[in-house]
Amino acid sequence: MFSPDGSRIVSGSDDNTVRVWNAETGKPVGVPFRGHTDWVISVAFSPDGKRLVSGSIDGTVRIWDAETGRQMGEAFGRTFPILSVSFTPDGRHVVSGEFDGAIQIWDAETGNQIGERLGGHTGWVLSVTFSPDGKRVALYSGDGTVRIWDVETGKPVGEPFPTNRNSILGVAFSPDGKRVVSGSDNATAWVWNAETGKPVGEPFQRHTESVISVAFSPDGKRVASGSGDRTVRIWDADADAETREQVGGPFRGHTDRINSVAFSPDGKRVVSGSEDTTIRIWDVEAAELVAKL
């Protein structure tokens, strides 16, 4: 994931560390952040770029000073593995998705639980993402559903999206909050109307294996997808398009499945993280590798 100013990238690893990288040179910034006792599955910058949040198989959520790597406060969480974490758009809260199918909102300063846990899934909560206004959270689960929740009421918004029971492996809001994109284990990605839960246009279908991670560009016009087929692809995400054309890639170079993709704040680059233990930065327009971390 890029920092809000696009100058840094954060990664979590199965060596139990969080690391920050220079997005231009690909060199590490400072020392690894240490404290977790098991794999770090999910990481995210705060909206101002000054803090990081990480979630781990060890069942804890940790907040870090993004400059010094110092842990801020005590770890918080539960006994269940934490599979996804994200800051709210105002940076005041953190949401975690857990192994038992629930999500929890936490005070980012104190680590105190905010409200009741949000349930409803029968499979792991693999990722959570906030709408731009922070009022809704979209999450996807191994039970094959995408759901949107109202943060204030703790209640679901509408019905689960009709994903035909394929496992959903990635989800992201569009910058305007009106659409959601999801990746699936049937090698497709879909765009959905965030209010109605209905698909918008046809699916993206050039990948040959599961679409594990998806991301909207900052202007909402494109979607990046990372897959088990070891490629990154860029798609036309025009809200009015009936067909879904690939407009960039495939970006090839990874030697194992791609677990994470994200656009830079200016939309000119995409970062991908893979089980081959590398992070790669790609130039979207030139369709070429910029750096390998």
C-alpha positions as CSV (number, residue, x, y, z in Angstrom):
1,M,0.0,0.0,0.0
2,F,1.2,3.5,-0.9
3,S,1.4,6.3,1.7
4,P,-1.0,9.1,1.1
5,D,1.7,11.3,-0.5
6,G,2.9,8.4,-2.7
7,S,6.5,8.5,-1.3
8,R,6.4,5.3,0.7
9,I,5.1,1.7,0.5
10,V,4.2,-0.5,3.5
11,S,4.3,-4.2,3.6
12,G,3.6,-7.0,6.0
13,S,5.3,-10.4,5.9
14,D,5.4,-14.0,7.1
15,D,8.6,-13.1,8.9
16,N,6.3,-11.3,11.5
17,T,7.5,-7.8,10.5
18,V,6.2,-4.6,9.0
19,R,8.5,-2.7,6.6
20,V,8.4,0.6,4.9
21,W,10.0,1.2,1.6
22,N,11.0,4.3,-0.5
23,A,8.5,4.2,-3.5
24,E,11.1,5.7,-5.9
25,T,14.2,3.8,-5.1
26,G,12.8,0.6,-3.7
27,K,15.1,0.8,-0.7
28,P,13.9,0.1,2.9
29,V,13.2,3.2,5.0
30,G,14.4,2.6,8.6
31,V,14.3,-0.7,10.3
32,P,11.6,-3.4,10.3
33,F,8.8,-2.9,12.8
34,R,8.9,-5.8,15.2
35,G,6.3,-6.9,17.8
36,H,4.0,-9.4,16.1
37,T,4.7,-13.1,16.9
38,D,3.1,-14.5,13.8
39,W,2.5,-13.6,10.1
40,V,1.5,-10.0,9.4
41,I,-1.5,-10.4,7.1
42,S,-2.7,-6.8,6.6
43,V,-1.2,-3.3,6.8
44,A,-2.4,0.2,6.1
45,F,-1.3,3.8,6.4
46,S,-3.4,6.4,8.4
47,P,-5.0,9.1,6.2
48,D,-2.2,11.6,7.2
49,G,0.6,9.0,6.7
50,K,1.9,9.4,10.2
51,R,0.8,6.1,11.5
52,L,0.5,2.5,10.4
53,V,-1.8,-0.3,11.5
54,S,-1.1,-3.9,11.2
55,G,-3.1,-7.1,11.8
56,S,-1.6,-10.5,12.4
57,I,-2.3,-14.2,12.7
58,D,-1.2,-13.7,16.3
59,G,-4.6,-12.1,17.0
60,T,-3.4,-8.6,17.6
61,V,-3.8,-5.2,16.0
62,R,-0.9,-2.8,16.4
63,I,-0.5,0.9,15.7
64,W,3.0,2.2,14.7
65,D,4.7,5.5,14.3
66,A,5.3,5.4,10.5
67,E,8.6,7.4,10.8
68,T,10.3,5.7,13.8
69,G,8.7,2.3,13.8
70,R,7.8,2.7,17.4
71,Q,4.7,0.9,18.6
72,M,2.1,3.4,19.8
73,G,0.3,2.1,22.9
74,E,-0.5,-1.5,23.6
75,A,-1.5,-4.1,21.1
76,F,-5.3,-4.9,21.0
77,G,-7.5,-7.5,19.4
78,R,-8.8,-11.0,20.2
79,T,-7.6,-14.6,20.2
80,F,-8.8,-15.0,16.6
81,P,-6.3,-14.3,13.8
82,I,-6.7,-10.8,12.3
83,L,-7.0,-11.1,8.5
84,S,-7.6,-7.4,7.5
85,V,-7.2,-3.9,9.0
86,S,-8.0,-0.4,7.8
87,F,-8.2,3.1,9.2
88,T,-11.4,5.1,9.0
89,P,-11.0,8.1,6.6
90,D,-10.7,10.5,9.6
91,G,-8.0,8.4,11.1
92,R,-9.8,8.1,14.5
93,H,-10.8,4.4,14.3
94,V,-9.5,1.1,13.0
95,V,-11.6,-1.7,11.7
96,S,-10.4,-5.3,11.8
97,G,-11.7,-8.4,10.0
98,E,-11.3,-11.6,11.8
99,F,-11.0,-15.4,11.3
100,D,-14.4,-16.1,12.9
101,G,-16.4,-14.0,10.4
102,A,-16.9,-10.8,12.4
103,I,-15.5,-7.3,12.2
104,Q,-14.7,-4.9,15.0
105,I,-14.2,-1.2,15.2
106,W,-11.5,0.1,17.6
107,D,-10.5,3.5,18.9
108,A,-7.1,4.1,17.2
109,E,-5.7,6.1,20.2
110,T,-6.8,3.9,23.1
111,G,-7.4,0.5,21.5
112,N,-10.8,0.4,23.1
113,Q,-13.6,-1.5,21.4
114,I,-16.2,0.7,19.8
115,G,-19.7,-0.8,19.7
116,E,-20.6,-4.4,19.2
117,R,-18.9,-6.7,16.8
118,L,-20.5,-6.9,13.4
119,G,-21.3,-10.5,12.3
120,G,-23.3,-12.1,9.6
121,H,-20.6,-14.0,7.7
122,T,-20.1,-17.7,8.0
123,G,-16.5,-17.6,6.6
124,W,-13.4,-15.7,7.3
125,V,-13.5,-11.9,6.8
126,L,-10.6,-11.6,4.4
127,S,-10.7,-7.8,3.8
128,V,-12.5,-4.6,4.9
129,T,-12.6,-1.3,3.2
130,F,-14.3,2.0,4.1
131,S,-16.4,4.2,1.9
132,P,-14.8,7.6,1.3
133,D,-17.2,9.3,3.7
134,G,-16.4,6.7,6.4
135,K,-20.1,5.9,7.0
136,R,-20.0,2.4,5.4
137,V,-17.7,-0.5,5.4
138,A,-17.6,-3.2,2.7
139,L,-16.2,-6.5,3.6
140,Y,-15.8,-9.8,1.8
141,S,-15.6,-13.3,3.2
142,G,-14.7,-16.8,2.4
143,D,-18.5,-17.6,2.6
144,G,-18.8,-16.1,-0.9
145,T,-20.6,-12.9,0.0
146,V,-19.9,-9.2,-0.2
147,R,-21.7,-7.1,2.4
148,I,-21.9,-3.4,3.2
149,W,-22.5,-2.3,6.8
150,D,-23.6,1.1,8.3
151,V,-20.9,2.0,10.7
152,E,-23.1,4.1,13.0
153,T,-26.0,1.6,13.4
154,G,-23.9,-1.6,13.0
155,K,-26.5,-2.9,10.6
156,P,-26.1,-4.3,7.1
157,V,-27.1,-2.1,4.2
158,G,-29.3,-4.1,1.8
159,E,-28.7,-7.7,1.0
160,P,-25.4,-9.5,0.3
161,F,-24.3,-9.1,-3.3
162,P,-25.3,-12.1,-5.5
163,T,-21.9,-13.6,-6.1
164,N,-23.1,-17.0,-7.1
165,R,-21.3,-18.5,-4.0
166,N,-17.9,-18.1,-5.5
167,S,-15.4,-17.2,-2.8
168,I,-14.7,-13.4,-2.8
169,L,-11.1,-12.6,-2.5
170,G,-10.8,-8.8,-2.8
171,V,-13.1,-5.8,-2.5
172,A,-12.7,-2.0,-2.8
173,F,-14.9,1.1,-2.9
174,S,-14.7,3.5,-5.8
175,P,-13.5,7.0,-4.8
176,D,-17.1,8.4,-5.0
177,G,-18.4,5.5,-2.9
178,K,-21.1,4.6,-5.4
179,R,-19.5,1.4,-6.7
180,V,-17.6,-1.6,-5.2
181,V,-15.3,-3.9,-7.1
182,S,-14.7,-7.5,-6.1
183,G,-12.4,-10.3,-7.2
184,S,-13.3,-13.9,-7.1
185,D,-11.9,-17.4,-7.2
186,N,-13.6,-18.0,-10.6
187,A,-10.9,-15.7,-12.2
188,T,-13.3,-12.8,-12.7
189,A,-13.8,-9.4,-11.1
190,W,-17.1,-7.5,-11.0
191,V,-18.2,-3.9,-10.4
192,W,-21.3,-3.5,-8.2
193,N,-23.7,-0.7,-7.4
194,A,-23.0,0.0,-3.8
195,E,-26.6,1.0,-3.0
196,T,-28.5,-1.8,-4.8
197,G,-25.9,-4.6,-4.9
198,K,-26.5,-5.1,-8.6
199,P,-23.7,-5.7,-11.0
200,V,-22.7,-2.8,-13.2
201,G,-21.8,-4.0,-16.7
202,E,-20.0,-7.2,-17.5
203,P,-17.2,-8.8,-15.5
204,F,-13.5,-8.4,-16.1
205,Q,-12.4,-11.8,-17.4
206,R,-8.9,-12.2,-18.8
207,H,-7.2,-13.7,-15.7
208,T,-6.8,-17.5,-15.8
209,E,-6.8,-18.0,-12.0
210,S,-8.4,-16.5,-8.9
211,V,-8.5,-12.7,-8.7
212,I,-7.1,-12.1,-5.3
213,S,-6.8,-8.3,-5.0
214,V,-8.5,-5.3,-6.6
215,A,-8.2,-1.6,-6.4
216,F,-9.8,1.5,-8.0
217,S,-7.6,4.3,-9.4
218,P,-7.9,7.6,-7.6
219,D,-10.2,9.0,-10.3
220,G,-12.4,5.9,-10.4
221,K,-11.8,5.3,-14.1
222,R,-9.7,2.2,-13.8
223,V,-9.4,-1.0,-11.8
224,A,-6.2,-2.9,-11.1
225,S,-6.4,-6.6,-10.4
226,G,-3.8,-9.1,-9.1
227,S,-4.2,-12.8,-9.6
228,G,-3.1,-16.3,-8.8
229,D,-1.9,-16.4,-12.5
230,R,0.9,-14.1,-11.4
231,T,-0.2,-11.1,-13.5
232,V,-1.4,-7.6,-12.8
233,R,-4.0,-6.2,-15.2
234,I,-5.6,-2.8,-15.6
235,W,-9.2,-2.4,-16.7
236,D,-11.6,0.3,-17.9
237,A,-14.0,1.0,-15.0
238,D,-16.2,3.6,-16.6
239,A,-19.5,3.5,-14.7
240,D,-21.4,3.6,-18.0
241,A,-19.5,0.9,-19.8
242,E,-21.4,-2.2,-20.7
243,T,-18.2,-4.1,-21.6
244,R,-15.0,-4.3,-19.5
245,E,-11.9,-3.8,-21.6
246,Q,-8.4,-4.4,-20.4
247,V,-6.4,-1.2,-20.9
248,G,-3.0,-2.1,-19.4
249,G,-0.9,-5.1,-18.8
250,P,-0.7,-7.9,-18.2
251,F,2.2,-6.9,-16.1
252,R,4.4,-10.0,-15.8
253,G,7.4,-10.7,-13.5
254,H,6.1,-12.2,-10.3
255,T,6.8,-15.9,-9.9
256,D,3.9,-16.7,-7.5
257,R,0.4,-15.5,-6.8
258,I,-0.2,-11.8,-6.3
259,N,-1.9,-11.1,-3.0
260,S,-2.1,-7.3,-3.0
261,V,-2.4,-4.4,-5.5
262,A,-2.8,-0.7,-5.0
263,F,-2.6,2.5,-7.1
264,S,-0.4,5.4,-6.2
265,P,-2.2,8.6,-5.1
266,D,-1.6,10.1,-8.6
267,G,-2.8,7.0,-10.4
268,K,0.4,6.7,-12.4
269,R,1.8,3.6,-10.7
270,V,0.6,0.4,-9.3
271,V,2.3,-1.6,-6.5
272,S,1.9,-5.4,-6.3
273,G,2.9,-7.8,-3.5
274,S,3.4,-11.5,-4.1
275,E,4.0,-14.8,-2.4
276,D,7.3,-14.8,-4.3
277,T,8.4,-12.4,-1.4
278,T,8.8,-9.5,-3.8
279,I,7.0,-6.1,-4.1
280,R,7.0,-4.6,-7.6
281,I,6.1,-1.1,-8.7
282,W,4.7,-0.7,-12.3
283,D,4.2,2.3,-14.5
284,V,0.6,2.2,-15.6
285,E,0.9,4.1,-18.9
286,A,4.2,2.6,-20.0
287,A,3.2,-0.9,-18.8
288,E,6.7,-1.5,-17.5
289,L,8.4,-2.4,-14.2
290,V,9.7,0.7,-12.3
291,A,11.2,-1.0,-9.2
292,K,11.5,-4.4,-7.5
293,L,11.6,-4.4,-3.7
